[in-house]
Amino acid sequence: MVLGAGLVLESTLGGLLDLTAWSQRYDGDTWRQVLDHTTEDESFHERLHEATTSGRPFCDAATTQLYEQHLGRTLRPRRTGRPRKVADTLEAQQPFALPAGE
């Protein structure tokens, strides 16, 4: 069984997006024409492509934060690599020094 994009979005976002009006106005070809004709800014296309391929929202930071609060998970990319270790005590953070008098 093949699911349409609208059904997939509805089931994964829990109703955050209402695509009813959008789907009545646009189909795939019409939407491509809109994007091709109304956005000549190449950086827009790059940002849209990056958001689409990464699965991250294509919106401002405040809207992303609202989605994160609603979903209870982080949507923004995290830092790459291994998390830094947290020093156990203040002494572990002190620079090395020889005792006085030696």
Secondary structure as UniProt FT lines:
FT   HELIX           5..13
FT   TURN            14..15
FT   HELIX           20..25
FT   HELIX           28..38
FT   HELIX           42..54
FT   HELIX           61..71
FT   HELIX           91..93
FT   TURN            100..101
//
